[in-house]
């Protein structure tokens, strides 16, 4: 996948890269069922939509795209990064923190 990703860096725009490698495609670390169950559990815990949750980083791709670790393979010291993109959750947390 790394070779394909490097080629796509020159062929696709940023939105296309995110769609192809983050929103779509297989997960390197988790099989389809485990990936689904993890996202589903996060959705239920935070009361967000399934499409608001994305596995990102080396666990998703199999290699890092972070500038200091670029193209380093996912390994034993790697973690699993989850992004939650939810306006509703953001506003809820923001409102809760204003009154603290």
C-alpha positions in Angstrom: 0.0 0.0 0.0 2.9 2.4 0.6 3.9 2.4 -3.0 0.3 3.1 -4.1 0.1 5.9 -1.5 3.3 7.6 -2.7 2.0 7.5 -6.2 -1.4 8.9 -5.2 0.4 11.8 -3.5 1.2 13.1 -7.0 -2.1 12.2 -8.6 -4.8 13.0 -6.0 -5.7 16.2 -4.2 -6.0 16.3 -0.3 -9.7 15.5 -0.2 -9.3 12.5 -2.5 -6.4 11.2 -0.4 -8.4 11.4 2.8 -11.4 9.8 1.2 -9.3 7.0 -0.3 -7.1 6.2 2.6 -8.9 7.3 5.7 -12.7 7.2 5.0 -12.4 4.1 2.7 -10.2 1.1 2.3 -9.2 -1.6 4.7 -7.6 -1.2 8.1 -4.1 -2.5 8.4 -4.3 -3.5 12.1 -7.9 -4.6 12.6 -9.9 -7.0 10.6 -13.2 -5.7 9.3 -15.3 -7.0 12.1 -13.1 -5.7 14.9 -12.8 -2.3 13.1 -16.6 -2.1 13.0 -17.0 -3.1 16.6 -14.5 -0.6 17.8 -16.1 2.2 15.9 -19.6 1.1 17.0 -18.5 1.1 20.7 -17.0 4.6 20.3 -20.2 5.9 18.7 -22.4 4.5 21.5 -20.1 5.9 24.2 -19.9 9.4 22.8 -23.4 9.4 21.2 -22.0 10.3 17.7 -22.8 9.1 14.2 -20.8 6.1 12.8 -19.5 8.3 10.0 -18.1 10.7 12.7 -15.5 8.2 13.8 -12.4 7.3 11.8 -9.4 5.2 12.5 -6.4 7.2 11.3 -2.6 7.0 11.3 -0.3 4.0 11.0 -2.9 1.6 12.4 -5.2 2.4 9.5 -2.5 2.7 6.8 0.2 0.3 8.0 2.7 3.2 8.0 3.0 6.6 9.6 2.5 9.9 7.7 3.7 12.0 10.6 6.6 14.1 9.4 9.0 12.8 12.1 8.1 9.2 11.4 7.2 9.4 7.8 6.6 5.9 6.2 7.7 4.1 9.4 5.8 0.8 9.6 3.2 0.1 12.3 4.9 -1.9 15.0 4.7 -3.0 18.6 5.4 0.5 20.0 2.7 2.0 17.7 -0.7 3.1 19.0 -4.2 3.3 17.4 -5.4 6.8 16.7 -9.1 7.5 16.5 -10.6 10.8 15.2 -14.1 11.9 16.2 -15.3 14.7 13.9 -18.6 15.8 15.4 -19.9 19.4 15.7 -22.5 18.3 18.3 -19.9 16.6 20.5 -17.5 19.5 20.2 -20.3 22.0 21.3 -21.3 19.7 24.2 -17.7 19.6 25.5 -17.2 23.3 24.9 -20.4 24.2 26.8 -19.4 21.9 29.6 -15.9 23.4 29.9 -17.2 27.0 30.0 -18.9 26.5 33.3 -16.0 24.7 35.0 
